[in-house]
Amino acid sequence: MKSQDVLPVILSVVIIVIVAILEKQSKVIAAITATMPLTAALALWIVYTSANGDKTATSQFSLSMIFGFIPTFFFMVAAWLAARAGMKLSGILLAGYGTWAVGAGIIYMLRQVLGIG
């Protein structure tokens, strides 16, 4: 196994630990850290290195990630609304992931119909 395969996983775990520590100090800083584009950067790194720096593959993957941010945004909106409504964590996550799945499905179908990437 190459270090480029393992390092993103290690970095992800480190960020999760940092968020857990920061959450006790400042909820705002923990939230900012939790939402920083870490997974996007790690995914770009993985695609770039596995494609040997191919600009077309990296560009196409970047475009796909842009479309992927749309349902992720709606995941957070649904989770926020569910939390405001007093739901427990399971309901919050179900609302968020349900919304995300519907949004991701719509984006996928639109991309297929419109021939975008």
C-alpha positions, 0 to 999 in steps of 0.5 A: 500500500502506497503512502498516498493511499494511507495518508489521506485516511490518517489526515482525516482521523487527525482532523476528526480528533482536532474537531473533538478537542476544539469543540470543548473550547469553541463550537464556532471554531470546531464547526469551521474546522469540521466544514473545511474542504478537507475531504475535497482536497484529499479526494483531489490529491488521490485522483491527481496522483492516481491519474499521474497528474492528468489535467483532464481527469482532475478537471472532470473530477473537480466539476463533479465535486462542484455538483456534489456540493449542492446536495451536501448544502441541502443536507446541512439545511435539512439537518439544521431544520431538523435540529431546530424542530427538536429531533434526536440525532437519528432524526437529524441524520435521517433528514439530512441524508434523505435530503442529500440522497434525493438531491444527489439523485436529481443532480445525477439524473440532470447530468445524464439528461443534459450530458454534463460530465 
